[in-house]
């Protein structure tokens, strides 16, 4: 039986400065810039994964200079 990895990220929008390094790092392009502003006046990013493509690779979190991304992984199978 194959293991299926369920993964997601959570972006702390108040820490995010909208540098978009995570957007470029995501191999599946699951992170996008938002139109809204956070309290500091930046456009934070958000996680968009309606199809469950996130593998939990954590490249986004590794690239984030502000530690605004947490990665959650859960193996099922």
PDB file of N, H, CA, C and O in Angstrom:
ATOM      1  N   UNK A   1       0.846  -1.182   0.000  1.00  0.00           N
ATOM      2  CA  UNK A   1       0.000   0.000   0.000  1.00  0.00           C
ATOM      3  C   UNK A   1       0.891   1.244   0.000  1.00  0.00           C
ATOM      4  O   UNK A   1       1.848   1.327   0.769  1.00  0.00           O
ATOM      5  N   UNK A   2       0.576   2.195  -0.854  1.00  0.00           N
ATOM      6  H   UNK A   2      -0.202   2.128  -1.479  1.00  0.00           H
ATOM      7  CA  UNK A   2       1.353   3.425  -0.957  1.00  0.00           C
ATOM      8  C   UNK A   2       0.966   4.419   0.129  1.00  0.00           C
ATOM      9  O   UNK A   2      -0.203   4.549   0.493  1.00  0.00           O
ATOM     10  N   UNK A   3       1.973   5.113   0.633  1.00  0.00           N
ATOM     11  H   UNK A   3       2.922   5.008   0.337  1.00  0.00           H
ATOM     12  CA  UNK A   3       1.724   6.170   1.618  1.00  0.00           C
ATOM     13  C   UNK A   3       1.357   7.448   0.887  1.00  0.00           C
ATOM     14  O   UNK A   3       2.007   7.819  -0.091  1.00  0.00           O
ATOM     15  N   UNK A   4       0.339   8.107   1.350  1.00  0.00           N
ATOM     16  H   UNK A   4      -0.188   7.806   2.145  1.00  0.00           H
ATOM     17  CA  UNK A   4      -0.074   9.387   0.780  1.00  0.00           C
ATOM     18  C   UNK A   4       0.267  10.470   1.787  1.00  0.00           C
ATOM     19  O   UNK A   4      -0.128  10.390   2.950  1.00  0.00           O
ATOM     20  N   UNK A   5       0.991  11.467   1.349  1.00  0.00           N
ATOM     21  H   UNK A   5       1.312  11.531   0.405  1.00  0.00           H
ATOM     22  CA  UNK A   5       1.361  12.549   2.253  1.00  0.00           C
ATOM     23  C   UNK A   5       0.389  13.700   2.066  1.00  0.00           C
ATOM     24  O   UNK A   5       0.272  14.254   0.973  1.00  0.00           O
ATOM     25  N   UNK A   6      -0.306  14.053   3.133  1.00  0.00           N
ATOM     26  H   UNK A   6      -0.211  13.602   4.020  1.00  0.00           H
ATOM     27  CA  UNK A   6      -1.194  15.201   3.148  1.00  0.00           C
ATOM     28  C   UNK A   6      -0.384  16.345   3.753  1.00  0.00           C
ATOM     29  O   UNK A   6       0.183  16.201   4.836  1.00  0.00           O
ATOM     30  N   UNK A   7      -0.329  17.463   3.065  1.00  0.00           N
ATOM     31  H   UNK A   7      -0.789  17.580   2.185  1.00  0.00           H
ATOM     32  CA  UNK A   7       0.477  18.569   3.566  1.00  0.00           C
ATOM     33  C   UNK A   7      -0.226  19.887   3.315  1.00  0.00           C
ATOM     34  O   UNK A   7      -1.056  20.020   2.417  1.00  0.00           O
ATOM     35  N   UNK A   8       0.136  20.855   4.140  1.00  0.00           N
ATOM     36  H   UNK A   8       0.811  20.747   4.870  1.00  0.00           H
ATOM     37  CA  UNK A   8      -0.380  22.212   3.978  1.00  0.00           C
ATOM     38  C   UNK A   8       0.587  23.163   4.655  1.00  0.00           C
ATOM     39  O   UNK A   8       1.405  22.764   5.484  1.00  0.00           O
ATOM     40  N   UNK A   9       0.477  24.428   4.284  1.00  0.00           N
ATOM     41  H   UNK A   9      -0.187  24.752   3.610  1.00  0.00           H
ATOM     42  CA  UNK A   9       1.269  25.438   4.970  1.00  0.00           C
ATOM     43  C   UNK A   9       0.335  26.477   5.557  1.00  0.00           C
ATOM     44  O   UNK A   9      -0.794  26.658   5.100  1.00  0.00           O
ATOM     45  N   UNK A  10       0.824  27.146   6.567  1.00  0.00           N
ATOM     46  H   UNK A  10       1.741  26.999   6.938  1.00  0.00           H
ATOM     47  CA  UNK A  10       0.093  28.258   7.180  1.00  0.00           C
ATOM     48  C   UNK A  10       1.013  29.468   7.142  1.00  0.00           C
ATOM     49  O   UNK A  10       2.152  29.412   7.605  1.00  0.00           O
ATOM     50  N   UNK A  11       0.508  30.556   6.588  1.00  0.00           N
ATOM     51  H   UNK A  11      -0.418  30.601   6.212  1.00  0.00           H
ATOM     52  CA  UNK A  11       1.282  31.789   6.480  1.00  0.00           C
ATOM     53  C   UNK A  11       0.798  32.758   7.554  1.00  0.00           C
ATOM     54  O   UNK A  11      -0.391  33.067   7.627  1.00  0.00           O
ATOM     55  N   UNK A  12       1.718  33.232   8.383  1.00  0.00           N
ATOM     56  H   UNK A  12       2.684  32.981   8.323  1.00  0.00           H
ATOM     57  CA  UNK A  12       1.385  34.281   9.346  1.00  0.00           C
ATOM     58  C   UNK A  12       1.438  35.596   8.571  1.00  0.00           C
ATOM     59  O   UNK A  12       2.515  36.142   8.333  1.00  0.00           O
ATOM     60  N   UNK A  13       0.280  36.091   8.185  1.00  0.00           N
ATOM     61  H   UNK A  13      -0.595  35.647   8.378  1.00  0.00           H
ATOM     62  CA  UNK A  13       0.203  37.266   7.316  1.00  0.00           C
ATOM     63  C   UNK A  13       0.787  38.523   7.946  1.00  0.00           C
ATOM     64  O   UNK A  13       1.204  39.432   7.229  1.00  0.00           O
ATOM     65  N   UNK A  14       0.822  38.591   9.253  1.00  0.00           N
ATOM     66  H   UNK A  14       0.483  37.853   9.836  1.00  0.00           H
ATOM     67  CA  UNK A  14       1.390  39.784   9.899  1.00  0.00           C
ATOM     68  C   UNK A  14       2.913  39.778   9.872  1.00  0.00           C
ATOM     69  O   UNK A  14       3.528  40.840   9.964  1.00  0.00           O
ATOM     70  N   UNK A  15       3.539  38.604   9.749  1.00  0.00           N
ATOM     71  H   UNK A  15       3.039  37.741   9.674  1.00  0.00           H
ATOM     72  CA  UNK A  15       4.997  38.517   9.614  1.00  0.00           C
ATOM     73  C   UNK A  15       5.438  38.667   8.166  1.00  0.00           C
ATOM     74  O   UNK A  15       6.572  39.065   7.899  1.00  0.00           O
ATOM     75  N   UNK A  16       4.548  38.350   7.228  1.00  0.00           N
ATOM     76  H   UNK A  16       3.627  38.026   7.444  1.00  0.00           H
ATOM     77  CA  UNK A  16       4.901  38.326   5.807  1.00  0.00           C
ATOM     78  C   UNK A  16       5.099  39.739   5.267  1.00  0.00           C
ATOM     79  O   UNK A  16       4.261  40.618   5.466  1.00  0.00           O
ATOM     80  N   UNK A  17       6.222  39.941   4.582  1.00  0.00           N
ATOM     81  H   UNK A  17       6.904  39.226   4.420  1.00  0.00           H
ATOM     82  CA  UNK A  17       6.525  41.241   3.979  1.00  0.00           C
ATOM     83  C   UNK A  17       6.334  41.235   2.469  1.00  0.00           C
ATOM     84  O   UNK A  17       6.704  42.194   1.791  1.00  0.00           O
ATOM     85  N   UNK A  18       5.758  40.156   1.939  1.00  0.00           N
ATOM     86  H   UNK A  18       5.458  39.378   2.490  1.00  0.00           H
ATOM     87  CA  UNK A  18       5.451  40.101   0.518  1.00  0.00           C
ATOM     88  C   UNK A  18       6.654  40.030  -0.395  1.00  0.00           C
ATOM     89  O   UNK A  18       6.585  40.496  -1.532  1.00  0.00           O
ATOM     90  N   UNK A  19       7.750  39.465   0.063  1.00  0.00           N
ATOM     91  H   UNK A  19       7.807  39.086   0.987  1.00  0.00           H
ATOM     92  CA  UNK A  19       8.960  39.386  -0.770  1.00  0.00           C
ATOM     93  C   UNK A  19       8.796  38.387  -1.914  1.00  0.00           C
ATOM     94  O   UNK A  19       9.486  38.482  -2.928  1.00  0.00           O
ATOM     95  N   UNK A  20       7.899  37.447  -1.754  1.00  0.00           N
ATOM     96  H   UNK A  20       7.338  37.369  -0.930  1.00  0.00           H
ATOM     97  CA  UNK A  20       7.556  36.428  -2.748  1.00  0.00           C
ATOM     98  C   UNK A  20       8.668  35.409  -3.014  1.00  0.00           C
ATOM     99  O   UNK A  20       8.634  34.725  -4.037  1.00  0.00           O
ATOM    100  N   UNK A  21       9.636  35.297  -2.131  1.00  0.00           N
ATOM    101  H   UNK A  21       9.664  35.853  -1.300  1.00  0.00           H
ATOM    102  CA  UNK A  21      10.643  34.252  -2.285  1.00  0.00           C
ATOM    103  C   UNK A  21      10.000  32.870  -2.205  1.00  0.00           C
ATOM    104  O   UNK A  21      10.426  31.942  -2.893  1.00  0.00           O
ATOM    105  N   UNK A  22       8.992  32.736  -1.377  1.00  0.00           N
ATOM    106  H   UNK A  22       8.646  33.489  -0.818  1.00  0.00           H
ATOM    107  CA  UNK A  22       8.283  31.461  -1.245  1.00  0.00           C
ATOM    108  C   UNK A  22       7.502  31.127  -2.514  1.00  0.00           C
ATOM    109  O   UNK A  22       7.398  29.960  -2.893  1.00  0.00           O
ATOM    110  N   UNK A  23       6.959  32.145  -3.164  1.00  0.00           N
ATOM    111  H   UNK A  23       7.043  33.092  -2.856  1.00  0.00           H
ATOM    112  CA  UNK A  23       6.218  31.944  -4.415  1.00  0.00           C
ATOM    113  C   UNK A  23       7.134  31.313  -5.451  1.00  0.00           C
ATOM    114  O   UNK A  23       6.748  30.370  -6.142  1.00  0.00           O
ATOM    115  N   UNK A  24       8.346  31.834  -5.555  1.00  0.00           N
ATOM    116  H   UNK A  24       8.660  32.599  -4.994  1.00  0.00           H
ATOM    117  CA  UNK A  24       9.319  31.313  -6.515  1.00  0.00           C
ATOM    118  C   UNK A  24       9.837  29.936  -6.109  1.00  0.00           C
ATOM    119  O   UNK A  24      10.161  29.123  -6.975  1.00  0.00           O
ATOM    120  N   UNK A  25       9.919  29.663  -4.821  1.00  0.00           N
ATOM    121  H   UNK A  25       9.655  30.323  -4.117  1.00  0.00           H
ATOM    122  CA  UNK A  25      10.474  28.397  -4.333  1.00  0.00           C
ATOM    123  C   UNK A  25       9.505  27.227  -4.463  1.00  0.00           C
ATOM    124  O   UNK A  25       9.946  26.082  -4.565  1.00  0.00           O
ATOM    125  N   UNK A  26       8.215  27.479  -4.461  1.00  0.00           N
ATOM    126  H   UNK A  26       7.857  28.409  -4.378  1.00  0.00           H
ATOM    127  CA  UNK A  26       7.221  26.400  -4.485  1.00  0.00           C
ATOM    128  C   UNK A  26       7.230  25.695  -5.844  1.00  0.00           C
ATOM    129  O   UNK A  26       6.927  26.314  -6.864  1.00  0.00           O
ATOM    130  N   UNK A  27       7.577  24.402  -5.861  1.00  0.00           N
ATOM    131  H   UNK A  27       7.823  23.900  -5.033  1.00  0.00           H
ATOM    132  CA  UNK A  27       7.645  23.689  -7.135  1.00  0.00           C
ATOM    133  C   UNK A  27       6.288  23.499  -7.809  1.00  0.00           C
ATOM    134  O   UNK A  27       6.223  23.249  -9.013  1.00  0.00           O
ATOM    135  N   UNK A  28       5.213  23.617  -7.046  1.00  0.00           N
ATOM    136  H   UNK A  28       5.266  23.820  -6.069  1.00  0.00           H
ATOM    137  CA  UNK A  28       3.869  23.431  -7.606  1.00  0.00           C
ATOM    138  C   UNK A  28       3.103  24.741  -7.758  1.00  0.00           C
ATOM    139  O   UNK A  28       1.934  24.739  -8.144  1.00  0.00           O
ATOM    140  N   UNK A  29       3.762  25.862  -7.454  1.00  0.00           N
ATOM    141  H   UNK A  29       4.711  25.864  -7.140  1.00  0.00           H
ATOM    142  CA  UNK A  29       3.142  27.196  -7.580  1.00  0.00           C
ATOM    143  C   UNK A  29       1.821  27.286  -6.805  1.00  0.00           C
ATOM    144  O   UNK A  29       0.789  27.684  -7.345  1.00  0.00           O
ATOM    145  N   UNK A  30       1.885  26.906  -5.527  1.00  0.00           N
ATOM    146  H   UNK A  30       2.724  26.583  -5.088  1.00  0.00           H
ATOM    147  CA  UNK A  30       0.699  26.889  -4.675  1.00  0.00           C
ATOM    148  C   UNK A  30       0.596  28.094  -3.756  1.00  0.00           C
ATOM    149  O   UNK A  30      -0.311  28.169  -2.927  1.00  0.00           O
ATOM    150  N   UNK A  31       1.519  29.038  -3.897  1.00  0.00           N
ATOM    151  H   UNK A  31       2.256  28.977  -4.570  1.00  0.00           H
ATOM    152  CA  UNK A  31       1.527  30.233  -3.060  1.00  0.00           C
ATOM    153  C   UNK A  31       1.385  31.445  -3.962  1.00  0.00           C
ATOM    154  O   UNK A  31       2.098  31.587  -4.955  1.00  0.00           O
ATOM    155  N   UNK A  32       0.451  32.320  -3.600  1.00  0.00           N
ATOM    156  H   UNK A  32      -0.128  32.205  -2.793  1.00  0.00           H
ATOM    157  CA  UNK A  32       0.191  33.506  -4.424  1.00  0.00           C
ATOM    158  C   UNK A  32       0.140  34.752  -3.549  1.00  0.00           C
ATOM    159  O   UNK A  32      -0.182  34.685  -2.362  1.00  0.00           O
ATOM    160  N   UNK A  33       0.463  35.882  -4.154  1.00  0.00           N
ATOM    161  H   UNK A  33       0.725  35.937  -5.117  1.00  0.00           H
ATOM    162  CA  UNK A  33       0.367  37.168  -3.464  1.00  0.00           C
ATOM    163  C   UNK A  33      -1.099  37.583  -3.395  1.00  0.00           C
ATOM    164  O   UNK A  33      -1.862  37.341  -4.330  1.00  0.00           O
ATOM    165  N   UNK A  34      -1.488  38.207  -2.291  1.00  0.00           N
ATOM    166  H   UNK A  34      -0.868  38.405  -1.531  1.00  0.00           H
ATOM    167  CA  UNK A  34      -2.865  38.680  -2.140  1.00  0.00           C
ATOM    168  C   UNK A  34      -2.955  40.160  -2.485  1.00  0.00           C
ATOM    169  O   UNK A  34      -1.945  40.857  -2.580  1.00  0.00           O
ATOM    170  N   UNK A  35      -4.168  40.616  -2.666  1.00  0.00           N
ATOM    171  H   UNK A  35      -4.989  40.049  -2.589  1.00  0.00           H
ATOM    172  CA  UNK A  35      -4.417  42.035  -2.920  1.00  0.00           C
ATOM    173  C   UNK A  35      -4.530  42.824  -1.614  1.00  0.00           C
ATOM    174  O   UNK A  35      -4.300  44.033  -1.588  1.00  0.00           O
ATOM    175  N   UNK A  36      -4.885  42.132  -0.536  1.00  0.00           N
ATOM    176  H   UNK A  36      -5.072  41.150  -0.557  1.00  0.00           H
ATOM    177  CA  UNK A  36      -5.093  42.821   0.744  1.00  0.00           C
ATOM    178  C   UNK A  36      -3.755  43.221   1.372  1.00  0.00           C
ATOM    179  O   UNK A  36      -2.702  42.690   1.020  1.00  0.00           O
ATOM    180  N   UNK A  37      -3.824  44.151   2.292  1.00  0.00           N
ATOM    181  H   UNK A  37      -4.680  44.582   2.578  1.00  0.00           H
ATOM    182  CA  UNK A  37      -2.641  44.623   3.015  1.00  0.00           C
ATOM    183  C   UNK A  37      -2.683  44.125   4.454  1.00  0.00           C
ATOM    184  O   UNK A  37      -3.753  44.035   5.055  1.00  0.00           O
ATOM    185  N   UNK A  38      -1.508  43.799   5.005  1.00  0.00           N
ATOM    186  H   UNK A  38      -0.639  43.872   4.516  1.00  0.00           H
ATOM    187  CA  UNK A  38      -1.460  43.481   6.427  1.00  0.00           C
ATOM    188  C   UNK A  38      -1.267  44.787   7.207  1.00  0.00           C
ATOM    189  O   UNK A  38      -1.229  45.864   6.612  1.00  0.00           O
ATOM    190  N   UNK A  39      -1.148  44.695   8.517  1.00  0.00           N
ATOM    191  H   UNK A  39      -1.180  43.820   9.000  1.00  0.00           H
ATOM    192  CA  UNK A  39      -1.040  45.892   9.355  1.00  0.00           C
ATOM    193  C   UNK A  39       0.213  46.719   9.059  1.00  0.00           C
ATOM    194  O   UNK A  39       0.244  47.922   9.318  1.00  0.00           O
ATOM    195  N   UNK A  40       1.244  46.066   8.514  1.00  0.00           N
ATOM    196  H   UNK A  40       1.219  45.089   8.303  1.00  0.00           H
ATOM    197  CA  UNK A  40       2.488  46.775   8.186  1.00  0.00           C
ATOM    198  C   UNK A  40       2.445  47.403   6.790  1.00  0.00           C
ATOM    199  O   UNK A  40       3.374  48.105   6.392  1.00  0.00           O
ATOM    200  N   UNK A  41       1.368  47.147   6.053  1.00  0.00           N
ATOM    201  H   UNK A  41       0.613  46.577   6.376  1.00  0.00           H
ATOM    202  CA  UNK A  41       1.226  47.732   4.721  1.00  0.00           C
ATOM    203  C   UNK A  41       1.771  46.891   3.587  1.00  0.00           C
ATOM    204  O   UNK A  41       1.933  47.386   2.472  1.00  0.00           O
ATOM    205  N   UNK A  42       2.060  45.611   3.857  1.00  0.00           N
ATOM    206  H   UNK A  42       1.929  45.209   4.764  1.00  0.00           H
ATOM    207  CA  UNK A  42       2.574  44.701   2.828  1.00  0.00           C
ATOM    208  C   UNK A  42       1.449  43.827   2.287  1.00  0.00           C
ATOM    209  O   UNK A  42       0.441  43.606   2.960  1.00  0.00           O
ATOM    210  N   UNK A  43       1.632  43.332   1.062  1.00  0.00           N
ATOM    211  H   UNK A  43       2.450  43.512   0.515  1.00  0.00           H
ATOM    212  CA  UNK A  43       0.720  42.355   0.474  1.00  0.00           C
ATOM    213  C   UNK A  43       1.229  40.958   0.846  1.00  0.00           C
ATOM    214  O   UNK A  43       2.196  40.483   0.250  1.00  0.00           O
ATOM    215  N   UNK A  44       0.602  40.295   1.814  1.00  0.00           N
ATOM    216  H   UNK A  44      -0.183  40.681   2.299  1.00  0.00           H
ATOM    217  CA  UNK A  44       1.074  38.963   2.197  1.00  0.00           C
ATOM    218  C   UNK A  44       0.710  37.928   1.135  1.00  0.00           C
ATOM    219  O   UNK A  44      -0.079  38.198   0.228  1.00  0.00           O
ATOM    220  N   UNK A  45       1.292  36.754   1.264  1.00  0.00           N
ATOM    221  H   UNK A  45       1.933  36.535   2.000  1.00  0.00           H
ATOM    222  CA  UNK A  45       0.967  35.647   0.374  1.00  0.00           C
ATOM    223  C   UNK A  45      -0.048  34.743   1.049  1.00  0.00           C
ATOM    224  O   UNK A  45      -0.274  34.825   2.256  1.00  0.00           O
ATOM    225  N   UNK A  46      -0.658  33.873   0.239  1.00  0.00           N
ATOM    226  H   UNK A  46      -0.474  33.807  -0.742  1.00  0.00           H
ATOM    227  CA  UNK A  46      -1.557  32.871   0.796  1.00  0.00           C
ATOM    228  C   UNK A  46      -1.361  31.553   0.074  1.00  0.00           C
ATOM    229  O   UNK A  46      -0.879  31.514  -1.057  1.00  0.00           O
ATOM    230  N   UNK A  47      -1.737  30.488   0.733  1.00  0.00           N
ATOM    231  H   UNK A  47      -2.129  30.520   1.652  1.00  0.00           H
ATOM    232  CA  UNK A  47      -1.612  29.129   0.240  1.00  0.00           C
ATOM    233  C   UNK A  47      -2.888  28.760  -0.495  1.00  0.00           C
ATOM    234  O   UNK A  47      -3.979  28.886   0.062  1.00  0.00           O
ATOM    235  N   UNK A  48      -2.771  28.311  -1.727  1.00  0.00           N
ATOM    236  H   UNK A  48      -1.884  28.209  -2.180  1.00  0.00           H
ATOM    237  CA  UNK A  48      -3.924  27.922  -2.549  1.00  0.00           C
ATOM    238  C   UNK A  48      -3.678  26.522  -3.096  1.00  0.00           C
ATOM    239  O   UNK A  48      -2.954  26.347  -4.077  1.00  0.00           O
ATOM    240  N   UNK A  49      -4.285  25.530  -2.456  1.00  0.00           N
ATOM    241  H   UNK A  49      -4.873  25.673  -1.660  1.00  0.00           H
ATOM    242  CA  UNK A  49      -4.067  24.145  -2.872  1.00  0.00           C
ATOM    243  C   UNK A  49      -5.385  23.386  -2.851  1.00  0.00           C
ATOM    244  O   UNK A  49      -5.605  22.546  -1.978  1.00  0.00           O
ATOM    245  N   UNK A  50      -6.252  23.673  -3.794  1.00  0.00           N
ATOM    246  H   UNK A  50      -6.074  24.356  -4.503  1.00  0.00           H
ATOM    247  CA  UNK A  50      -7.556  23.016  -3.867  1.00  0.00           C
ATOM    248  C   UNK A  50      -7.456  21.555  -4.300  1.00  0.00           C
ATOM    249  O   UNK A  50      -8.374  20.772  -4.058  1.00  0.00           O
ATOM    250  N   UNK A  51      -6.348  21.186  -4.938  1.00  0.00           N
ATOM    251  H   UNK A  51      -5.602  21.822  -5.135  1.00  0.00           H
ATOM    252  CA  UNK A  51      -6.197  19.840  -5.486  1.00  0.00           C
ATOM    253  C   UNK A  51      -5.292  18.936  -4.654  1.00  0.00           C
ATOM    254  O   UNK A  51      -5.051  17.790  -5.036  1.00  0.00           O
ATOM    255  N   UNK A  52      -4.790  19.428  -3.533  1.00  0.00           N
ATOM    256  H   UNK A  52      -4.986  20.358  -3.223  1.00  0.00           H
ATOM    257  CA  UNK A  52      -3.943  18.612  -2.666  1.00  0.00           C
ATOM    258  C   UNK A  52      -2.589  18.275  -3.263  1.00  0.00           C
ATOM    259  O   UNK A  52      -2.092  17.163  -3.082  1.00  0.00           O
ATOM    260  N   UNK A  53      -1.990  19.211  -3.966  1.00  0.00           N
ATOM    261  H   UNK A  53      -2.393  20.114  -4.112  1.00  0.00           H
ATOM    262  CA  UNK A  53      -0.687  18.986  -4.614  1.00  0.00           C
ATOM    263  C   UNK A  53       0.508  19.219  -3.695  1.00  0.00           C
ATOM    264  O   UNK A  53       1.615  18.780  -4.007  1.00  0.00           O
ATOM    265  N   UNK A  54       0.307  19.896  -2.577  1.00  0.00           N
ATOM    266  H   UNK A  54      -0.592  20.252  -2.323  1.00  0.00           H
ATOM    267  CA  UNK A  54       1.424  20.200  -1.674  1.00  0.00           C
ATOM    268  C   UNK A  54       2.010  18.905  -1.114  1.00  0.00           C
ATOM    269  O   UNK A  54       1.293  18.054  -0.589  1.00  0.00           O
ATOM    270  N   UNK A  55       3.330  18.780  -1.239  1.00  0.00           N
ATOM    271  H   UNK A  55       3.913  19.472  -1.665  1.00  0.00           H
ATOM    272  CA  UNK A  55       4.028  17.598  -0.740  1.00  0.00           C
ATOM    273  C   UNK A  55       4.665  17.816   0.624  1.00  0.00           C
ATOM    274  O   UNK A  55       5.181  16.877   1.230  1.00  0.00           O
ATOM    275  N   UNK A  56       4.630  19.048   1.105  1.00  0.00           N
ATOM    276  H   UNK A  56       4.212  19.811   0.612  1.00  0.00           H
ATOM    277  CA  UNK A  56       5.256  19.351   2.383  1.00  0.00           C
ATOM    278  C   UNK A  56       6.756  19.437   2.292  1.00  0.00           C
ATOM    279  O   UNK A  56       7.451  19.186   3.277  1.00  0.00           O
ATOM    280  N   UNK A  57       7.275  19.789   1.128  1.00  0.00           N
ATOM    281  H   UNK A  57       6.711  19.994   0.328  1.00  0.00           H
ATOM    282  CA  UNK A  57       8.732  19.843   0.917  1.00  0.00           C
ATOM    283  C   UNK A  57       9.408  20.913   1.776  1.00  0.00           C
ATOM    284  O   UNK A  57      10.601  20.813   2.059  1.00  0.00           O
ATOM    285  N   UNK A  58       8.664  21.922   2.186  1.00  0.00           N
ATOM    286  H   UNK A  58       7.694  22.003   1.956  1.00  0.00           H
ATOM    287  CA  UNK A  58       9.139  22.991   3.073  1.00  0.00           C
ATOM    288  C   UNK A  58      10.113  23.963   2.425  1.00  0.00           C
ATOM    289  O   UNK A  58      10.750  24.746   3.128  1.00  0.00           O
ATOM    290  N   UNK A  59      10.246  23.934   1.102  1.00  0.00           N
ATOM    291  H   UNK A  59       9.729  23.297   0.530  1.00  0.00           H
ATOM    292  CA  UNK A  59      11.112  24.908   0.438  1.00  0.00           C
ATOM    293  C   UNK A  59      10.631  26.335   0.696  1.00  0.00           C
ATOM    294  O   UNK A  59      11.440  27.251   0.843  1.00  0.00           O
ATOM    295  N   UNK A  60       9.326  26.517   0.751  1.00  0.00           N
ATOM    296  H   UNK A  60       8.669  25.773   0.632  1.00  0.00           H
ATOM    297  CA  UNK A  60       8.770  27.845   1.014  1.00  0.00           C
ATOM    298  C   UNK A  60       9.223  28.365   2.377  1.00  0.00           C
ATOM    299  O   UNK A  60       9.642  29.516   2.499  1.00  0.00           O
ATOM    300  N   UNK A  61       9.137  27.515   3.396  1.00  0.00           N
ATOM    301  H   UNK A  61       8.797  26.580   3.296  1.00  0.00           H
ATOM    302  CA  UNK A  61       9.529  27.918   4.748  1.00  0.00           C
ATOM    303  C   UNK A  61      11.028  28.175   4.836  1.00  0.00           C
ATOM    304  O   UNK A  61      11.464  29.090   5.534  1.00  0.00           O
ATOM    305  N   UNK A  62      11.814  27.371   4.131  1.00  0.00           N
ATOM    306  H   UNK A  62      11.459  26.627   3.564  1.00  0.00           H
ATOM    307  CA  UNK A  62      13.260  27.568   4.135  1.00  0.00           C
ATOM    308  C   UNK A  62      13.658  28.888   3.487  1.00  0.00           C
ATOM    309  O   UNK A  62      14.634  29.513   3.902  1.00  0.00           O
ATOM    310  N   UNK A  63      12.916  29.314   2.483  1.00  0.00           N
ATOM    311  H   UNK A  63      12.123  28.807   2.146  1.00  0.00           H
ATOM    312  CA  UNK A  63      13.234  30.556   1.773  1.00  0.00           C
ATOM    313  C   UNK A  63      12.738  31.799   2.493  1.00  0.00           C
ATOM    314  O   UNK A  63      13.234  32.895   2.232  1.00  0.00           O
ATOM    315  N   UNK A  64      11.777  31.659   3.389  1.00  0.00           N
ATOM    316  H   UNK A  64      11.374  30.769   3.601  1.00  0.00           H
ATOM    317  CA  UNK A  64      11.159  32.816   4.035  1.00  0.00           C
ATOM    318  C   UNK A  64      12.113  33.476   5.036  1.00  0.00           C
ATOM    319  O   UNK A  64      12.462  32.871   6.050  1.00  0.00           O
ATOM    320  N   UNK A  65      12.536  34.714   4.756  1.00  0.00           N
ATOM    321  H   UNK A  65      12.253  35.206   3.932  1.00  0.00           H
ATOM    322  CA  UNK A  65      13.475  35.387   5.663  1.00  0.00           C
ATOM    323  C   UNK A  65      12.812  35.858   6.959  1.00  0.00           C
ATOM    324  O   UNK A  65      13.499  36.234   7.909  1.00  0.00           O
ATOM    325  N   UNK A  66      11.484  35.839   6.996  1.00  0.00           N
ATOM    326  H   UNK A  66      10.926  35.534   6.224  1.00  0.00           H
ATOM    327  CA  UNK A  66      10.767  36.334   8.168  1.00  0.00           C
ATOM    328  C   UNK A  66      10.110  35.236   8.999  1.00  0.00           C
ATOM    329  O   UNK A  66       9.356  35.528   9.927  1.00  0.00           O
ATOM    330  N   UNK A  67      10.389  33.983   8.676  1.00  0.00           N
ATOM    331  H   UNK A  67      11.002  33.745   7.922  1.00  0.00           H
ATOM    332  CA  UNK A  67       9.821  32.834   9.406  1.00  0.00           C
ATOM    333  C   UNK A  67       8.306  32.930   9.516  1.00  0.00           C
ATOM    334  O   UNK A  67       7.731  32.661  10.571  1.00  0.00           O
ATOM    335  N   UNK A  68       7.669  33.314   8.419  1.00  0.00           N
ATOM    336  H   UNK A  68       8.137  33.533   7.562  1.00  0.00           H
ATOM    337  CA  UNK A  68       6.226  33.517   8.413  1.00  0.00           C
ATOM    338  C   UNK A  68       5.450  32.286   7.952  1.00  0.00           C
ATOM    339  O   UNK A  68       4.222  32.328   7.870  1.00  0.00           O
ATOM    340  N   UNK A  69       6.154  31.185   7.647  1.00  0.00           N
ATOM    341  H   UNK A  69       7.151  31.151   7.713  1.00  0.00           H
ATOM    342  CA  UNK A  69       5.496  29.993   7.101  1.00  0.00           C
ATOM    343  C   UNK A  69       5.759  28.786   7.978  1.00  0.00           C
ATOM    344  O   UNK A  69       6.898  28.503   8.351  1.00  0.00           O
ATOM    345  N   UNK A  70       4.675  28.071   8.304  1.00  0.00           N
ATOM    346  H   UNK A  70       3.750  28.300   8.001  1.00  0.00           H
ATOM    347  CA  UNK A  70       4.768  26.802   9.017  1.00  0.00           C
ATOM    348  C   UNK A  70       4.255  25.717   8.084  1.00  0.00           C
ATOM    349  O   UNK A  70       3.255  25.906   7.391  1.00  0.00           O
ATOM    350  N   UNK A  71       4.943  24.581   8.068  1.00  0.00           N
ATOM    351  H   UNK A  71       5.756  24.428   8.631  1.00  0.00           H
ATOM    352  CA  UNK A  71       4.568  23.462   7.204  1.00  0.00           C
ATOM    353  C   UNK A  71       4.038  22.334   8.078  1.00  0.00           C
ATOM    354  O   UNK A  71       4.636  21.981   9.094  1.00  0.00           O
ATOM    355  N   UNK A  72       2.900  21.773   7.661  1.00  0.00           N
ATOM    356  H   UNK A  72       2.414  22.060   6.836  1.00  0.00           H
ATOM    357  CA  UNK A  72       2.286  20.650   8.376  1.00  0.00           C
ATOM    358  C   UNK A  72       2.182  19.472   7.422  1.00  0.00           C
ATOM    359  O   UNK A  72       1.691  19.607   6.302  1.00  0.00           O
ATOM    360  N   UNK A  73       2.655  18.296   7.885  1.00  0.00           N
ATOM    361  H   UNK A  73       3.054  18.186   8.795  1.00  0.00           H
ATOM    362  CA  UNK A  73       2.618  17.079   7.080  1.00  0.00           C
ATOM    363  C   UNK A  73       1.949  15.966   7.864  1.00  0.00           C
ATOM    364  O   UNK A  73       2.123  15.846   9.077  1.00  0.00           O
ATOM    365  N   UNK A  74       1.186  15.160   7.154  1.00  0.00           N
ATOM    366  H   UNK A  74       1.045  15.257   6.168  1.00  0.00           H
ATOM    367  CA  UNK A  74       0.521  14.026   7.772  1.00  0.00           C
ATOM    368  C   UNK A  74       0.538  12.881   6.773  1.00  0.00           C
ATOM    369  O   UNK A  74       0.044  13.023   5.655  1.00  0.00           O
ATOM    370  N   UNK A  75       1.098  11.757   7.165  1.00  0.00           N
ATOM    371  H   UNK A  75       1.500  11.641   8.074  1.00  0.00           H
ATOM    372  CA  UNK A  75       1.119  10.587   6.292  1.00  0.00           C
ATOM    373  C   UNK A  75      -0.133   9.763   6.517  1.00  0.00           C
ATOM    374  O   UNK A  75      -0.536   9.510   7.652  1.00  0.00           O
ATOM    375  N   UNK A  76      -0.747   9.344   5.406  1.00  0.00           N
ATOM    376  H   UNK A  76      -0.420   9.549   4.484  1.00  0.00           H
ATOM    377  CA  UNK A  76      -1.915   8.487   5.474  1.00  0.00           C
ATOM    378  C   UNK A  76      -1.658   7.273   4.594  1.00  0.00           C
ATOM    379  O   UNK A  76      -0.976   7.366   3.573  1.00  0.00           O
ATOM    380  N   UNK A  77      -2.195   6.170   4.985  1.00  0.00           N
ATOM    381  H   UNK A  77      -2.749   6.095   5.814  1.00  0.00           H
ATOM    382  CA  UNK A  77      -2.067   5.037   4.097  1.00  0.00           C
ATOM    383  C   UNK A  77      -1.899   3.783   4.806  1.00  0.00           C
ATOM    384  O   UNK A  77      -1.777   2.731   4.179  1.00  0.00           O
TER     385      UNK A  77
END
